[in-house]
Amino acid sequence: MSFERLVEKVRDNDVVLWVGAGFSLYAGMPNANKLRDLIIEHSAEEDKRYFENKNLADVASTFIDIRRGSKNELYQLLQSVIDIEPTSLMYHQLLAEIPQIDLIVTTNYDKLFEEAYGRDISTIVTDLHLPLATKRTKLYKIHGDIHMPDTMVLTNEDYTNFFRNQDKPLWNKIKTLLAEKTIIFLGYSLADQNIQYLFDNVISDIGSYIKESYLIAPDLPKHEVNRLTQKGANYINMTGEEFIEKLHDEIKKNS
């Protein structure tokens, strides 16, 4: 009954959609492994040994260190695969047709939401954008924007600063949303460090004031579902695309 319960919460305008990279893949955007491989591919042959068995944040950090702290080439590489024409906007456009979902938080750099929603969305990347967010739907891009390289969270240092700066107005707003609304996590796996941090720190800090949370993901093994349950989260076994299409149909059916 989790899906049916969540549909009612959407109808009541009681949700925040929290979106990760998995929900941009259908549109042709890269995942973390593809970004990692791209960076390594564009490194000098003699430097590639430094990237063995490293994750994306480690690889990005090492790439910048090799270039003596310059981030320009790294951001150009990211823009070459993210700042592109999407192969589809279908599921983002379906979301745009569900007016009850008007609060979206994303760790993605891409512009898919802005392209799908057009003028009906306010994008918030930094504290300075908060008072300017006057549109019906608000998009909080907490890992930055591909058109604003200085805001992008990618290296180990970026992540450290990101997790430390939770007393800023933007993070305070995010925490308020988490306390007031039901959270729908879409496009994540439990291995994602952002999800782990949210459950283990941000959500646990809010404590008993937190409302329900749901993770939408296909075919999680039983032990991972158990982990979710222990953290107080609900699990819905669907892909992000299946979930959005089914949710759209249900909301429109009785609208």
HELIX and SHEET records of a PDB file:
HELIX    1   1 SER A    2  ARG A   11  1                                  10    
HELIX    2   2 ALA A   21  PHE A   23  5                                   3    
HELIX    3   3 LEU A   25  ALA A   27  5                                   3    
HELIX    4   4 ALA A   32  GLU A   41  1                                  10    
HELIX    5   5 GLU A   45  PHE A   51  5                                   7    
HELIX    6   6 LEU A   56  ILE A   66  1                                  11    
HELIX    7   7 ASN A   72  ILE A   82  1                                  11    
HELIX    8   8 MET A   90  ALA A   96  1                                   7    
HELIX    9   9 LEU A  112  TYR A  117  1                                   6    
HELIX   10  10 GLY A  118  ASP A  120  5                                   3    
HELIX   11  11 ASP A  127  LEU A  132  5                                   6    
HELIX   12  12 PRO A  149  THR A  151  5                                   3    
HELIX   13  13 ASN A  156  ARG A  164  1                                   9    
HELIX   14  14 PRO A  169  GLU A  180  1                                  12    
HELIX   15  15 GLN A  193  TYR A  197  1                                   5    
HELIX   16  16 LEU A  198  VAL A  202  3                                   5    
HELIX   17  17 ILE A  203  ILE A  206  1                                   4    
HELIX   18  18 GLY A  207  TYR A  209  5                                   3    
HELIX   19  19 LYS A  222  GLN A  230  1                                   9    
HELIX   20  20 GLY A  240  LYS A  253  1                                  14    
SHEET    1   A 7 ILE A 121  ILE A 124  0                                        
SHEET    2   A 7 THR A 137  LYS A 141  1                                        
SHEET    3   A 7 LEU A 103  THR A 106  1                                        
SHEET    4   A 7 VAL A  15  VAL A  19  1                                        
SHEET    5   A 7 THR A 182  LEU A 186  1                                        
SHEET    6   A 7 SER A 213  ALA A 217  1                                        
SHEET    7   A 7 ALA A 233  ASN A 237  1                                        
END                                                                             
